[in-house]
Amino acid sequence: MVNKIFGQNLIQMLSNISMIGVGIGAGALVIILSIFNGLEELTKGLYSTYNAEIKVLPATGKSFEVDGNLLNKISALPNVEAVTQVIEDDAFLEYNGASMRVIVKGVSDNYKKQYPLEKALVSGKSDLENNGNMRALVGIGVRHQLSVSLQDQFKALVFNYPKKNIPVGLNPEGALNRKSILPGGVLAIEQEFDSKYVIVPLDFTQDLLQYGNRLTALEIKTREANKIAEVQSQIKNLVDDNFKVLNAEEQQESVLKAVKIERLFVFIGFTFILAVVSFNVFFSLAMLAIEKKKDIAIFFSMGAGKGFVKRIFFYEGCIIALTGAFFGLLISFIIVFIQQQFGVIPLGVPSSIVDAYPVKINAMDFVYTGLVVIALTLLASYIPARTAANTVIHEQL
């Protein structure tokens, strides 16, 4: 009698441990996936500050001849608000004795329609022209490295770019185009941009880089965000195979792909953890099958079939696992929702662009986690259910 009570208590304890383990594993998986969702959204938001909604690039090479008819056709599309002409290339920048390699980006006059630069402006103005004089917008990383001062109007940014088809010879400086411009503003967007980008007027880059009537890209702003896919498709129909038409996500495909790959491996890793936790379900059902052999034999003697006994153990496994998963998912939803709305858990990095851990609730994370729990529960319940169904009546009665 004592052994029977002890056995029942042990089975109950294993069942409770299994339930708690599944709940913790399922909840932790959803929380981690929500963090990756938040990081992905944060990455998209950062890059969208200086990435165009739609970008037209040459399929080969880095520049293409300007086609006035193409520009007019794209501009005439109903949902296109602005088409910004862009020339972008590497250059060598000097300022007050310091120097570094930068990416100089020349943009046409309608650039302000393309980028929300006012939000990213740290100091100065976002205008590329002041009283008829051209100005440059530098990333905050460029400013720090060169110690750029917006107040000192006697020190200019000096860009150097190799002249085309001219050998270096004995005078290296003679093989360089040099063009200067005063700094007008400082931008803080994202580390990759801040550390190497300088935005200048399109005319400035045409002279410096000797691009003539060529561009490196067209950047398109739509009137409504939900029309981006439609406009992208329309532009693809206007251009030939010599061009690529990319949306904002496709422009940062490598970065977003890295986040998604990490997310996938985390999902796989936590699936293995859930698989280990499901062994508790297996052991509790296996012990239950041993403990209830006489009861199972009575069921068989009363006319019950093997399928009936199997279903009992399957249902038992499902009750244990799904109850734990339900409460785990519910608690994880509450935690993620509170963090998403109120940001109660700080990131702990003073210089970070966000104060709290970025999270985002995605309904499919709950669906996938639930499916994984169900699949593992069925696998863990199969052998104990089969063992119980194969109980021999005459050995137990």
Protein Blocks (a to p, Z undefined) as FASTA:
>chain_A
ZZmmmmmmmmmmmmmmmmmmmmmmmmmmmmmmmmmmmmmmmmmmmmmmmpcfbdcddfed
jbdcddfklmmmmmmpmklmbdcddddddddddeehiacddddddddfklmmmpcfklmp
mghcfbfbeehiacddddfklmmmnopafklmmbccddddddehiafbjmlklmpccddd
ddfbdcdfbfklmmmpccddfklmmmmnonojacfbdcdddfbfklmmmmmmmmmmmpcf
kbccddfklmmmmmmmmmmmmmmmmmmmmmmmmmmmmmmmmmmmmmmmmmmmmmmmmmmm
nopafklmmmmmmmmmmmmmmmmmmmmmmmmmmmmmmmmmnopacghiakbcbfbdcddd
dfklmmmmmmmmmmmmmmmmmmmmmmmmmpcfklmZZ
